[in-house]
Amino acid sequence: MSTPILLVAMSALSAGTYAFRSSGPALRNRIRFPERATKLLEIGAVVLLAAMVAITTVPTGTGHLGFALPAGVLVGGLLAWRNQPMLVVILAAAGTTALLRLVGVT
């Protein structure tokens, strides 16, 4: 691919991304969602996050699911539920998994 075509493509994608992202604040006061739709969107976000956690927790293709990974996810989930900062949640989950694996729990 030649350089001018690449630069034009990058510029077009940049402009489109900027326009898309700036449309949210620009349309915030002009578009009103019904309260039921807002509630469903909030619930949908929680369901998607829970599904992502569930899929990440259970590794596929390894044939062996130990205790360390689900324990780390459980610790992270509990801390997130208690509204701890994201950095604390991530470090605690990773630390729990690492410590359990260090002592021989797989």
All heavy atoms as an XYZ file, in Angstrom:
762
protein
N       0.851     -1.165      0.000
C       0.000      0.000      0.000
C       0.900      1.233      0.000
O       1.862      1.310      0.747
C      -0.912     -0.031      1.225
C      -1.881      1.116      1.261
S      -3.014      1.051      2.654
C      -4.287      0.057      1.975
N       0.569      2.202     -0.815
C       1.412      3.388     -0.916
C       1.152      4.334      0.260
O       0.089      4.325      0.875
C       1.155      4.106     -2.240
O      -0.156      4.630     -2.254
N       2.117      5.166      0.530
C       2.054      6.068      1.673
C       0.913      7.074      1.567
O       0.216      7.299      2.559
C       3.402      6.794      1.840
O       4.425      5.800      1.984
C       3.395      7.677      3.065
N       0.662      7.723      0.409
C      -0.456      8.681      0.358
C      -1.807      8.032      0.657
O      -2.635      8.626      1.357
C      -0.415      9.211     -1.069
C       0.983      9.002     -1.525
C       1.434      7.763     -0.837
N      -2.030      6.831      0.165
C      -3.306      6.160      0.429
C      -3.425      5.843      1.917
O      -4.494      6.007      2.519
C      -3.437      4.878     -0.423
C      -3.532      5.251     -1.891
C      -4.628      4.057      0.010
C      -3.520      4.059     -2.827
N      -2.344      5.418      2.523
C      -2.347      5.113      3.946
C      -2.633      6.366      4.768
O      -3.411      6.326      5.731
C      -1.005      4.498      4.345
C      -0.882      4.035      5.787
C      -1.888      2.931      6.078
C       0.527      3.544      6.054
N      -2.032      7.488      4.388
C      -2.271      8.745      5.117
C      -3.719      9.204      4.967
O      -4.327      9.688      5.932
C      -1.313      9.824      4.628
C       0.149      9.624      5.030
C       1.028     10.699      4.396
C       0.292      9.647      6.532
N      -4.283      9.053      3.790
C      -5.684      9.435      3.577
C      -6.596      8.535      4.410
O      -7.547      9.010      5.050
C      -6.055      9.358      2.073
C      -7.550      9.465      1.870
C      -5.329     10.444      1.301
N      -6.320      7.239      4.428
C      -7.133      6.316      5.212
C      -7.036      6.626      6.705
O      -8.052      6.626      7.418
C      -6.699      4.881      4.944
N      -5.835      6.901      7.186
C      -5.658      7.240      8.599
C      -6.380      8.537      8.948
O      -7.012      8.645     10.001
C      -4.172      7.357      8.940
C      -3.484      6.019      9.026
S      -1.692      6.110      9.288
C      -1.513      7.334     10.528
N      -6.314      9.515      8.075
C      -6.992     10.788      8.310
C      -8.507     10.602      8.337
O      -9.203     11.181      9.181
C      -6.615     11.802      7.235
O      -5.234     12.050      7.265
N      -9.030      9.802      7.398
C     -10.477      9.562      7.356
C     -10.944      8.837      8.614
O     -11.978      9.190      9.198
C     -10.835      8.760      6.119
N     -10.204      7.825      9.050
C     -10.565      7.105     10.267
C     -10.464      8.013     11.497
O     -11.309      7.942     12.395
C      -9.685      5.878     10.442
C      -9.998      4.712      9.505
C      -8.943      3.620      9.648
C     -11.371      4.159      9.790
N      -9.461      8.849     11.535
C      -9.319      9.782     12.660
C     -10.481     10.763     12.715
O     -11.054     11.008     13.777
C      -8.009     10.556     12.554
O      -6.919      9.682     12.610
N     -10.839     11.326     11.569
C     -11.952     12.277     11.516
C     -13.263     11.598     11.881
O     -14.090     12.168     12.615
C     -12.043     12.894     10.124
N     -13.474     10.385     11.399
C     -14.699      9.661     11.730
C     -14.785      9.335     13.210
O     -15.851      9.457     13.824
N     -13.667      8.920     13.792
C     -13.643      8.617     15.223
C     -13.913      9.862     16.045
O     -14.704      9.843     16.991
C     -12.280      8.017     15.619
O     -12.069      6.824     14.859
C     -12.212      7.707     17.098
N     -13.305     10.969     15.673
C     -13.527     12.228     16.382
C     -14.993     12.647     16.283
O     -15.604     13.049     17.277
C     -12.612     13.319     15.832
C     -12.775     14.634     16.531
C     -12.191     14.845     17.772
C     -13.537     15.651     15.969
C     -12.359     16.042     18.431
C     -13.699     16.856     16.622
C     -13.118     17.047     17.857
O     -13.287     18.234     18.512
N     -15.581     12.551     15.080
C     -16.984     12.936     14.891
C     -17.911     12.032     15.711
O     -18.870     12.505     16.335
C     -17.351     12.873     13.414
N     -17.630     10.743     15.706
C     -18.469      9.804     16.447
C     -18.404     10.072     17.947
O     -19.412     10.088     18.644
C     -18.030      8.370     16.129
C     -18.906      7.325     16.724
C     -20.166      7.073     16.207
C     -18.470      6.590     17.811
C     -20.976      6.099     16.767
C     -19.277      5.616     18.375
C     -20.538      5.377     17.848
N     -17.202     10.300     18.452
C     -17.034     10.514     19.895
C     -17.568     11.863     20.341
O     -18.041     12.009     21.458
C     -15.571     10.375     20.267
C     -15.124      8.922     20.087
C     -13.857      8.675     20.753
N     -13.999      8.925     22.186
C     -13.427      8.217     23.111
N     -12.672      7.221     22.784
N     -13.579      8.499     24.374
N     -17.490     12.872     19.497
C     -17.993     14.187     19.880
C     -19.510     14.293     19.727
O     -20.114     15.232     20.242
C     -17.303     15.282     19.072
O     -17.624     15.146     17.706
N     -20.134     13.342     19.032
C     -21.587     13.401     18.866
C     -22.317     13.130     20.181
O     -23.427     13.626     20.388
C     -22.049     12.414     17.802
O     -21.813     11.085     18.217
N     -21.728     12.348     21.086
C     -22.368     12.075     22.372
C     -22.617     13.336     23.183
O     -23.768     13.652     23.509
N     -21.569     14.101     23.506
C     -21.808     15.340     24.250
C     -22.643     16.355     23.473
O     -23.418     17.109     24.065
C     -20.391     15.889     24.492
C     -19.504     14.695     24.427
C     -20.146     13.784     23.425
N     -22.514     16.372     22.145
C     -23.275     17.339     21.354
C     -24.767     17.037     21.371
O     -25.595     17.946     21.331
C     -22.760     17.357     19.915
N     -25.130     15.754     21.433
C     -26.544     15.371     21.382
C     -27.132     15.052     22.755
O     -28.295     14.663     22.845
C     -26.713     14.151     20.476
C     -26.333     14.362     19.011
C     -26.437     13.056     18.242
C     -27.223     15.420     18.385
N     -26.355     15.231     23.806
C     -26.806     14.856     25.147
C     -28.127     15.510     25.528
O     -29.023     14.870     26.080
C     -25.743     15.217     26.171
C     -26.176     14.903     27.599
C     -25.092     15.177     28.592
N     -24.030     14.207     28.354
C     -22.756     14.442     28.542
N     -22.367     15.611     28.971
N     -21.857     13.530     28.309
N     -28.283     16.802     25.275
C     -29.490     17.516     25.688
C     -30.595     17.463     24.643
O     -31.694     17.936     24.892
C     -29.148     18.970     26.002
C     -28.223     19.068     27.199
O     -28.287     18.247     28.104
N     -27.353     20.061     27.191
N     -30.329     16.932     23.466
C     -31.331     16.909     22.399
C     -32.108     15.606     22.332
O     -33.233     15.578     21.848
C     -30.665     17.150     21.051
C     -30.086     18.528     20.938
C     -29.512     18.731     19.576
N     -28.881     20.042     19.508
C     -28.369     20.542     18.431
N     -28.390     19.858     17.307
N     -27.819     21.727     18.444
N     -31.516     14.525     22.762
C     -32.155     13.220     22.667
C     -32.450     12.719     24.074
O     -31.569     12.684     24.933
C     -31.262     12.209     21.930
C     -31.045     12.652     20.492
C     -31.870     10.820     21.974
C     -30.099     11.782     19.713
N     -33.690     12.320     24.306
C     -34.097     11.775     25.595
C     -34.565     10.335     25.402
O     -35.394     10.047     24.564
C     -35.262     12.577     26.188
C     -34.914     14.004     26.475
C     -34.193     14.079     27.804
N     -33.951     15.465     28.117
C     -32.815     15.931     28.560
N     -31.809     15.114     28.731
N     -32.670     17.191     28.832
N     -33.986      9.436     26.181
C     -34.428      8.052     26.166
C     -35.508      7.875     27.224
O     -35.433      8.488     28.295
C     -33.266      7.104     26.478
C     -32.304      6.931     25.360
C     -31.050      7.509     25.414
C     -32.648      6.191     24.246
C     -30.156      7.356     24.378
C     -31.756      6.025     23.206
C     -30.513      6.613     23.269
N     -36.474      7.015     26.957
C     -37.448      6.710     28.011
C     -36.747      6.063     29.210
O     -35.692      5.446     29.068
C     -38.403      5.711     27.351
C     -38.181      5.847     25.888
C     -36.780      6.345     25.712
N     -37.339      6.232     30.386
C     -36.702      5.709     31.601
C     -36.549      4.194     31.532
O     -35.549      3.640     31.995
C     -37.527      6.094     32.825
C     -36.836      5.745     34.117
C     -37.554      6.300     35.320
O     -38.149      7.378     35.220
O     -37.491      5.635     36.365
N     -37.503      3.517     30.930
C     -37.415      2.054     30.798
C     -36.219      1.663     29.929
O     -35.495      0.718     30.244
C     -38.707      1.516     30.191
C     -38.740      0.020     30.046
C     -40.147     -0.453     29.758
N     -40.466     -1.720     29.244
C     -39.831     -2.861     29.318
N     -38.700     -2.924     29.911
N     -40.290     -3.968     28.817
N     -35.979      2.386     28.841
C     -34.838      2.090     27.971
C     -33.522      2.342     28.698
O     -32.570      1.568     28.565
C     -34.912      2.926     26.699
N     -33.453      3.413     29.468
C     -32.246      3.704     30.239
C     -31.972      2.593     31.247
O     -30.839      2.141     31.392
C     -32.397      5.049     30.978
O     -32.686      6.071     30.027
C     -31.141      5.403     31.739
N     -33.011      2.119     31.912
C     -32.854      1.043     32.890
C     -32.389     -0.244     32.208
O     -31.511     -0.941     32.707
C     -34.197      0.812     33.592
C     -34.084      0.076     34.864
C     -33.384      0.938     35.877
C     -33.668      0.432     37.258
N     -32.780      1.049     38.228
N     -32.967     -0.552     31.026
C     -32.556     -1.750     30.300
C     -31.108     -1.658     29.820
O     -30.377     -2.652     29.833
C     -33.489     -1.993     29.114
C     -34.885     -2.514     29.468
C     -35.761     -2.562     28.225
C     -34.800     -3.874     30.113
N     -30.664     -0.472     29.418
C     -29.272     -0.297     29.003
C     -28.320     -0.498     30.178
O     -27.255     -1.101     30.024
C     -29.068      1.083     28.378
C     -29.665      1.269     26.987
C     -29.594      2.736     26.572
C     -28.955      0.397     25.975
N     -28.705     -0.004     31.344
C     -27.864     -0.203     32.531
C     -27.784     -1.680     32.898
O     -26.704     -2.199     33.200
C     -28.423      0.602     33.700
C     -28.259      2.093     33.545
C     -28.979      2.871     34.628
O     -29.616      2.245     35.512
O     -28.899      4.112     34.594
N     -28.912     -2.368     32.863
C     -28.931     -3.800     33.175
C     -28.126     -4.576     32.140
O     -27.377     -5.501     32.466
C     -30.384     -4.312     33.259
C     -31.073     -3.719     34.484
C     -30.435     -5.831     33.313
C     -32.564     -3.960     34.528
N     -28.260     -4.186     30.871
C     -27.514     -4.857     29.809
C     -26.014     -4.731     29.997
O     -25.261     -5.684     29.755
N     -25.557     -3.573     30.450
C     -24.122     -3.385     30.686
C     -23.635     -4.306     31.799
O     -22.562     -4.908     31.696
C     -23.844     -1.921     31.035
N     -24.425     -4.457     32.850
C     -24.045     -5.336     33.958
C     -24.024     -6.791     33.497
O     -23.113     -7.558     33.839
C     -25.012     -5.143     35.154
C     -24.768     -6.192     36.224
C     -24.865     -3.753     35.725
N     -25.015     -7.184     32.699
C     -25.074     -8.567     32.213
C     -23.876     -8.863     31.311
O     -23.260     -9.931     31.402
C     -26.411     -8.818     31.478
C     -26.392    -10.126     30.719
C     -27.552     -8.806     32.473
N     -23.523     -7.933     30.427
C     -22.359     -8.139     29.560
C     -21.073     -8.247     30.364
O     -20.216     -9.079     30.061
C     -22.252     -7.007     28.542
C     -23.229     -7.065     27.381
C     -23.124     -5.802     26.530
C     -22.983     -8.286     26.533
N     -20.928     -7.423     31.384
C     -19.737     -7.493     32.221
C     -19.672     -8.822     32.968
O     -18.616     -9.448     33.056
C     -19.719     -6.326     33.207
C     -18.494     -6.225     34.102
C     -17.233     -6.066     33.262
C     -18.640     -5.065     35.055
N     -20.812     -9.274     33.490
C     -20.841    -10.560     34.195
C     -20.516    -11.711     33.246
O     -19.794    -12.651     33.612
C     -22.207    -10.768     34.841
N     -21.023    -11.647     32.023
C     -20.725    -12.699     31.043
C     -19.241    -12.703     30.691
O     -18.636    -13.768     30.543
C     -21.572    -12.500     29.793
N     -18.653    -11.523     30.567
C     -17.235    -11.440     30.254
C     -16.396    -12.018     31.396
O     -15.417    -12.732     31.159
C     -16.836     -9.988     29.989
C     -15.457     -9.847     29.404
S     -15.072     -8.187     28.880
C     -14.926     -7.346     30.420
N     -16.788    -11.746     32.630
C     -16.071    -12.307     33.781
C     -16.204    -13.819     33.786
O     -15.230    -14.548     34.022
C     -16.598    -11.698     35.099
C     -16.121    -12.487     36.305
C     -16.170    -10.258     35.213
N     -17.400    -14.328     33.505
C     -17.613    -15.776     33.518
C     -16.787    -16.465     32.435
O     -16.190    -17.510     32.668
C     -19.095    -16.086     33.326
N     -16.735    -15.877     31.265
C     -15.966    -16.478     30.173
C     -14.472    -16.419     30.464
O     -13.730    -17.356     30.184
C     -16.296    -15.780     28.839
C     -17.707    -16.172     28.409
C     -15.302    -16.129     27.764
C     -18.217    -15.408     27.227
N     -14.018    -15.339     31.060
C     -12.608    -15.197     31.375
C     -12.188    -16.138     32.501
O     -11.056    -16.609     32.544
C     -12.310    -13.743     31.784
O     -12.756    -12.881     30.750
C     -10.838    -13.520     32.014
N     -13.106    -16.411     33.405
C     -12.796    -17.251     34.558
C     -12.530    -18.690     34.159
O     -11.677    -19.359     34.743
C     -13.954    -17.217     35.566
O     -14.181    -15.871     35.922
C     -13.631    -17.996     36.809
N     -13.262    -19.193     33.202
C     -13.163    -20.600     32.821
C     -12.315    -20.716     31.560
O     -12.784    -20.455     30.470
C     -14.561    -21.201     32.586
C     -14.465    -22.662     32.234
C     -15.444    -20.991     33.794
N     -11.038    -21.068     31.701
C     -10.195    -21.198     30.510
C     -10.616    -22.411     29.684
O     -10.911    -23.469     30.236
C      -8.787    -21.375     31.073
C      -8.983    -21.866     32.450
C     -10.315    -21.361     32.917
N     -10.654    -22.227     28.393
C     -11.042    -23.328     27.518
C      -9.807    -23.924     26.860
O      -8.812    -23.252     26.643
C     -12.007    -22.839     26.430
O     -11.374    -21.793     25.702
C     -13.294    -22.327     27.029
N      -9.892    -25.196     26.564
C      -8.814    -25.844     25.841
C      -7.705    -26.398     26.711
O      -6.854    -27.120     26.230
N      -7.698    -26.071     27.994
C      -6.635    -26.577     28.848
C      -6.984    -27.929     29.442
O      -6.109    -28.689     29.803
C      -6.328    -25.592     29.991
O      -7.506    -25.436     30.783
C      -5.860    -24.261     29.456
N      -8.267    -28.210     29.581
C      -8.684    -29.480     30.139
C      -8.593    -29.539     31.656
O      -9.090    -30.443     32.276
N      -7.957    -28.556     32.286
C      -7.810    -28.557     33.740
C      -8.154    -27.172     34.276
O      -7.545    -26.183     33.894
C      -6.376    -28.923     34.125
C      -6.131    -28.825     35.600
N      -6.731    -29.668     36.502
C      -5.363    -27.978     36.314
C      -6.328    -29.338     37.716
N      -5.505    -28.313     37.624
N      -9.142    -27.122     35.141
C      -9.506    -25.871     35.788
C      -9.148    -25.992     37.252
O      -9.751    -26.763     37.994
C     -11.001    -25.597     35.617
C     -11.522    -24.369     36.357
C     -10.870    -23.112     35.781
C     -13.020    -24.269     36.231
N      -8.150    -25.267     37.660
C      -7.728    -25.321     39.047
C      -8.540    -24.382     39.908
O      -9.551    -23.812     39.497
N      -8.102    -24.195     41.131
C      -8.798    -23.357     42.094
C      -8.253    -21.933     42.116
O      -8.958    -21.007     42.497
C      -8.685    -23.983     43.484
C      -9.337    -23.187     44.558
C     -10.720    -23.122     44.644
C      -8.579    -22.473     45.471
C     -11.335    -22.358     45.620
C      -9.183    -21.714     46.456
C     -10.569    -21.655     46.534
N      -7.016    -21.740     41.699
C      -6.360    -20.435     41.852
C      -7.033    -19.347     41.012
O      -7.288    -18.250     41.517
C      -4.884    -20.544     41.472
N      -7.316    -19.621     39.752
C      -7.913    -18.601     38.883
C      -9.311    -18.203     39.332
O      -9.588    -17.007     39.499
C      -7.906    -19.068     37.432
C      -8.464    -18.079     36.411
C      -7.628    -16.803     36.393
C      -8.490    -18.704     35.038
N     -10.223    -19.144     39.585
C     -11.539    -18.725     40.079
C     -11.472    -18.022     41.433
O     -12.265    -17.116     41.695
C     -12.318    -20.036     40.187
C     -11.648    -20.959     39.256
C     -10.206    -20.571     39.273
N     -10.527    -18.401     42.284
C     -10.385    -17.725     43.576
C      -9.967    -16.274     43.372
O     -10.475    -15.369     44.039
C      -9.375    -18.454     44.444
N      -9.046    -16.035     42.444
C      -8.636    -14.666     42.145
C      -9.771    -13.838     41.577
O      -9.956    -12.673     41.945
N     -10.552    -14.434     40.696
C     -11.705    -13.723     40.127
C     -12.734    -13.432     41.216
O     -13.336    -12.359     41.247
C     -12.330    -14.529     38.965
C     -13.628    -13.906     38.499
C     -11.350    -14.625     37.814
N     -12.930    -14.379     42.129
C     -13.869    -14.173     43.231
C     -13.425    -13.014     44.117
O     -14.234    -12.157     44.483
C     -13.995    -15.453     44.049
C     -14.936    -15.384     45.246
C     -16.361    -15.181     44.785
C     -14.812    -16.644     46.075
N     -12.141    -12.967     44.443
C     -11.616    -11.861     45.258
C     -11.815    -10.534     44.526
O     -12.270     -9.547     45.109
C     -10.129    -12.095     45.607
C      -9.489    -10.836     46.170
C      -9.992    -13.235     46.587
N     -11.483    -10.511     43.243
C     -11.676     -9.294     42.462
C     -13.137     -8.889     42.388
O     -13.476     -7.701     42.492
N     -14.017     -9.864     42.199
C     -15.448     -9.565     42.135
C     -15.981     -9.007     43.441
O     -16.789     -8.070     43.448
N     -15.546     -9.584     44.555
C     -15.985     -9.076     45.856
C     -15.501     -7.649     46.099
O     -16.241     -6.809     46.599
C     -15.491     -9.997     46.970
C     -16.185    -11.353     47.057
C     -15.489    -12.240     48.089
C     -17.648    -11.179     47.401
N     -14.259     -7.386     45.737
C     -13.741     -6.024     45.920
C     -14.437     -5.030     44.996
O     -14.704     -3.889     45.384
C     -12.226     -6.005     45.688
C     -11.391     -6.689     46.778
C      -9.929     -6.732     46.365
C     -11.557     -5.986     48.096
N     -14.740     -5.449     43.777
C     -15.466     -4.568     42.855
C     -16.871     -4.303     43.371
O     -17.383     -3.184     43.273
C     -15.513     -5.191     41.461
N     -17.497     -5.331     43.944
C     -18.834     -5.182     44.494
C     -18.821     -4.213     45.684
O     -19.778     -3.485     45.920
C     -19.353     -6.552     44.901
C     -20.726     -6.548     45.472
C     -21.853     -6.008     44.928
C     -21.125     -7.116     46.719
N     -22.930     -6.219     45.744
C     -22.504     -6.905     46.859
C     -20.447     -7.808     47.711
C     -23.216     -7.334     47.956
C     -21.170     -8.252     48.803
C     -22.537     -8.004     48.917
N     -17.712     -4.186     46.413
C     -17.566     -3.275     47.552
C     -17.077     -1.893     47.122
O     -16.684     -1.081     47.955
C     -16.597     -3.864     48.573
C     -16.952     -5.252     49.072
C     -17.945     -5.264     50.157
N     -17.378     -4.573     51.308
C     -18.105     -4.120     52.297
N     -19.383     -4.282     52.294
N     -17.544     -3.507     53.294
N     -17.080     -1.630     45.817
C     -16.724     -0.321     45.233
C     -15.294      0.106     45.545
O     -15.027      1.276     45.819
C     -17.704      0.761     45.680
C     -19.083      0.550     45.122
O     -19.228      0.065     44.005
N     -20.096      0.903     45.878
N     -14.386     -0.838     45.473
C     -12.967     -0.522     45.633
C     -12.424      0.023     44.309
O     -12.971     -0.248     43.249
C     -12.185     -1.772     46.053
C     -12.589     -2.300     47.404
C     -12.349     -1.289     48.502
O     -11.283     -0.686     48.570
N     -13.336     -1.074     49.357
N     -11.331      0.786     44.351
C     -10.738      1.287     43.109
C     -10.306      0.143     42.188
O      -9.918     -0.938     42.653
C      -9.523      2.091     43.581
C      -9.806      2.411     45.003
C     -10.645      1.293     45.534
N     -10.380      0.385     40.895
C     -10.086     -0.658     39.905
C      -8.670     -1.203     40.062
O      -8.456     -2.405     39.916
C     -10.274     -0.098     38.493
C     -10.090     -1.146     37.420
S     -11.230     -2.518     37.550
C     -12.650     -1.846     36.787
N      -7.717     -0.351     40.373
C      -6.341     -0.806     40.552
C      -6.242     -1.792     41.717
O      -5.557     -2.811     41.627
C      -5.406      0.386     40.767
C      -3.925      0.063     40.897
C      -3.427     -0.604     39.617
C      -3.124      1.304     41.197
N      -6.954     -1.523     42.797
C      -6.960     -2.421     43.949
C      -7.589     -3.753     43.571
O      -7.088     -4.823     43.936
C      -7.715     -1.773     45.140
C      -7.922     -2.762     46.274
C      -6.990     -0.536     45.618
N      -8.680     -3.709     42.807
C      -9.368     -4.937     42.381
C      -8.441     -5.798     41.530
O      -8.291     -7.006     41.761
C     -10.657     -4.587     41.604
C     -11.268     -5.816     40.966
C     -11.659     -3.908     42.514
N      -7.788     -5.195     40.561
C      -6.914     -5.938     39.647
C      -5.711     -6.514     40.398
O      -5.366     -7.687     40.233
C      -6.467     -5.040     38.480
C      -7.660     -4.716     37.587
C      -5.359     -5.701     37.670
C      -7.390     -3.650     36.557
N      -5.081     -5.695     41.215
C      -3.912     -6.170     41.954
C      -4.268     -7.276     42.953
O      -3.529     -8.247     43.103
C      -3.222     -5.007     42.670
C      -2.505     -4.009     41.767
C      -1.952     -2.844     42.592
C      -1.406     -4.685     40.979
N      -5.406     -7.150     43.616
C      -5.814     -8.177     44.569
C      -6.150     -9.487     43.862
O      -5.790    -10.568     44.334
C      -7.006     -7.694     45.388
N      -6.850     -9.407     42.735
C      -7.199    -10.621     41.993
C      -5.947    -11.310     41.465
O      -5.781    -12.530     41.612
C      -8.147    -10.283     40.852
N      -5.061    -10.544     40.865
C      -3.819    -11.120     40.332
C      -2.942    -11.644     41.462
O      -2.335    -12.716     41.351
C      -3.071    -10.081     39.507
N      -2.874    -10.912     42.553
C      -2.075    -11.348     43.693
C      -2.595    -12.620     44.324
O      -1.823    -13.507     44.688
N      -3.909    -12.726     44.445
C      -4.507    -13.944     45.001
C      -4.178    -15.147     44.133
O      -3.756    -16.199     44.625
C      -6.035    -13.782     45.123
O      -6.315    -12.669     45.975
C      -6.678    -15.030     45.683
N      -4.366    -15.002     42.826
C      -4.065    -16.098     41.910
C      -2.587    -16.465     41.970
O      -2.227    -17.650     42.043
C      -4.461    -15.723     40.474
O      -5.848    -15.382     40.455
C      -4.211    -16.860     39.515
N      -1.722    -15.458     41.967
C      -0.278    -15.719     41.993
C       0.155    -16.394     43.295
O       0.954    -17.334     43.278
C       0.484    -14.410     41.794
N      -0.366    -15.920     44.426
C       0.015    -16.525     45.704
C      -0.473    -17.966     45.827
O       0.262    -18.833     46.323
C      -0.541    -15.698     46.864
C       0.198    -14.391     47.130
C      -0.523    -13.572     48.200
C       1.624    -14.667     47.567
N      -1.695    -18.227     45.354
C      -2.183    -19.605     45.407
C      -1.346    -20.518     44.526
O      -1.044    -21.659     44.886
C      -3.664    -19.659     45.004
C      -4.643    -19.145     46.053
C      -6.045    -19.086     45.479
C      -4.595    -19.993     47.297
N      -0.947    -20.036     43.362
C      -0.103    -20.846     42.477
C       1.297    -21.004     43.065
O       1.944    -22.034     42.874
C      -0.047    -20.228     41.091
C      -1.360    -20.419     40.359
C      -1.315    -19.871     38.964
N      -2.581    -20.154     38.300
C      -2.949    -19.599     37.168
N      -2.153    -18.729     36.577
N      -4.109    -19.897     36.635
N       1.781    -19.982     43.780
C       3.102    -20.052     44.394
C       3.168    -21.132     45.470
O       4.167    -21.830     45.583
C       3.488    -18.690     44.983
C       4.848    -18.575     45.622
C       5.934    -18.716     44.542
C       4.995    -17.262     46.342
N       2.080    -21.283     46.220
C       2.069    -22.287     47.279
C       1.661    -23.663     46.770
O       1.559    -24.608     47.544
C       1.168    -21.869     48.475
C       1.694    -20.631     49.133
C      -0.264    -21.727     48.055
N       1.427    -23.771     45.467
C       1.167    -25.081     44.878
C      -0.278    -25.380     44.545
O      -0.591    -26.459     44.056
N      -1.176    -24.448     44.822
C      -2.586    -24.650     44.458
C      -2.734    -24.224     43.004
O      -2.450    -23.096     42.650
C      -3.523    -23.810     45.355
C      -4.969    -23.993     44.928
C      -3.331    -24.172     46.807
N      -3.138    -25.144     42.152
C      -3.261    -24.794     40.727
C      -4.626    -24.386     40.335
O      -5.580    -24.467     40.967
C      -2.840    -25.974     39.839
O      -3.669    -27.085     40.145
C      -1.392    -26.276     40.017
